[in-house]
Amino acid sequence: MFFYIKQKYDPKYSMLSDVNGDLIEAFIAVRDKPRELIEKLEYFNEKNSEGFYYKIREKFNQNRITGIMRVAAFIYFTKACFNGVYRVNKKGEFNVPYGYYKNREIYNKEEIMFASQLLQGADIRVKDYNEILQHVKKNNLIYLDPCYDPLKRTSFVHYTKDRFSIQDRTKLYEFIIKARSKGGMIILSNNDIVDVKNLYSAKGFNINVVEAARCVNVDPCGRGRIKELLITNY
Ligand SMILES: C[S@@+](CC[C@H](N)C(=O)[O-])C[C@H]1O[C@@H](n2cnc3c(N)ncnc32)[C@H](O)[C@@H]1O
């Protein structure tokens, strides 16, 4: 969403935030040290194998990899792991198995350089979305891409060690209502769930059903294109 908006409208100010420190460090490294990152990613590309993957995953989880090497490992996992998902266990350890992909592209130099160019000037922070409220001003565009709302028991909510629960759905809803009252223009992605639709339509939000490509699902039949919601107040 950021890359689309940046190219189309070139906003003067953008803030990107998430509670996942490794994800945020990856965005910061792409913004500030793209060449150094590419160099490290080439190392991971050359070494890529099942044994190497598990060795690095163990070191990563034990915090024995730091700095730009850690960022490169994080990006490497998302390319070499099964289905490209980021999932942690209850201790916060990344636990996705190796993906066994042949000729997998671990990185793309041109894409990283282009992303770096677009990220120049972006304010990138480790932050809970609730802390963003104080920054919301009239007509600010706020895009929220939360963990999927628990749709069924197997839905993917494992981005953080604290799973996304029904209580989190309520907290997010309360945040959105407050951000709207401060004049924010909201876009919220979510699963196509009746309860979510009812929750937001009762408060006058627009419910748009869109098709999205999805492969984060334990049931292979659930991959491909699925319906998702884009909930907006404008
Ligand atoms: C569907 S993913 C979105 C990923 C992200 N848009 C990206 O660039 O890859 C959901 C994200 O919500 C984040 N998250 C979970 N709880 C959060 C909270 N309270 N505040 C901010 N981010 C949160 C997770 O860490 C996860 O990265």
The ligand as an SDF file (V2000), in Angstrom:
LIG
                    3D

 27 29  0  0  0  0  0  0  0  0999 V2000
   -0.9780   -8.9730    7.8290 C   0  0  0  0  0  0  0  0  0  0  0  0
    0.5230   -8.5380    8.6400 S   0  0  0  0  0  0  0  0  0  0  0  0
    0.9680   -7.0670    7.8390 C   0  0  0  0  0  0  0  0  0  0  0  0
    2.3830   -7.0320    7.4010 C   0  0  0  0  0  0  0  0  0  0  0  0
    2.9100   -5.7250    6.8590 C   0  0  0  0  0  0  0  0  0  0  0  0
    1.9270   -4.8830    6.2390 N   0  0  0  0  0  0  0  0  0  0  0  0
    4.1130   -5.9210    5.9360 C   0  0  0  0  0  0  0  0  0  0  0  0
    4.5870   -4.9490    5.3740 O   0  0  0  0  0  0  0  0  0  0  0  0
    4.6120   -7.0210    5.7730 O   0  0  0  0  0  0  0  0  0  0  0  0
   -0.0640   -8.0160   10.2050 C   0  0  0  0  0  0  0  0  0  0  0  0
    0.9600   -7.2470   11.0340 C   0  0  0  0  0  0  0  0  0  0  0  0
    0.3190   -6.7000   12.2050 O   0  0  0  0  0  0  0  0  0  0  0  0
    1.3450   -6.5490   13.1650 C   0  0  0  0  0  0  0  0  0  0  0  0
    0.7340   -6.2670   14.4740 N   0  0  0  0  0  0  0  0  0  0  0  0
    0.1220   -7.1240   15.3250 C   0  0  0  0  0  0  0  0  0  0  0  0
   -0.3340   -6.4770   16.4150 N   0  0  0  0  0  0  0  0  0  0  0  0
    0.0000   -5.1600   16.2560 C   0  0  0  0  0  0  0  0  0  0  0  0
   -0.1900   -3.9840   17.0590 C   0  0  0  0  0  0  0  0  0  0  0  0
   -0.7980   -4.0330   18.2260 N   0  0  0  0  0  0  0  0  0  0  0  0
    0.2860   -2.7990   16.5850 N   0  0  0  0  0  0  0  0  0  0  0  0
    0.9280   -2.7430   15.3910 C   0  0  0  0  0  0  0  0  0  0  0  0
    1.1370   -3.8270   14.5830 N   0  0  0  0  0  0  0  0  0  0  0  0
    0.6860   -5.0120   15.0100 C   0  0  0  0  0  0  0  0  0  0  0  0
    2.1030   -7.8640   13.0820 C   0  0  0  0  0  0  0  0  0  0  0  0
    3.4020   -7.7620   13.6260 O   0  0  0  0  0  0  0  0  0  0  0  0
    2.1170   -8.0920   11.5550 C   0  0  0  0  0  0  0  0  0  0  0  0
    3.3210   -7.6490   10.9610 O   0  0  0  0  0  0  0  0  0  0  0  0
  1  2  1  0
  2  3  1  0
  2 10  1  0
  3  4  1  0
  4  5  1  0
  5  6  1  0
  5  7  1  0
  7  8  2  0
  7  9  1  0
 10 11  1  0
 11 12  1  0
 11 26  1  0
 12 13  1  0
 13 14  1  0
 13 24  1  0
 14 15  1  0
 14 23  1  0
 15 16  2  0
 16 17  1  0
 17 18  1  0
 17 23  2  0
 18 19  1  0
 18 20  2  0
 20 21  1  0
 21 22  2  0
 22 23  1  0
 24 25  1  0
 24 26  1  0
 26 27  1  0
M  CHG  2   2   1   9  -1
M  END
$$$$
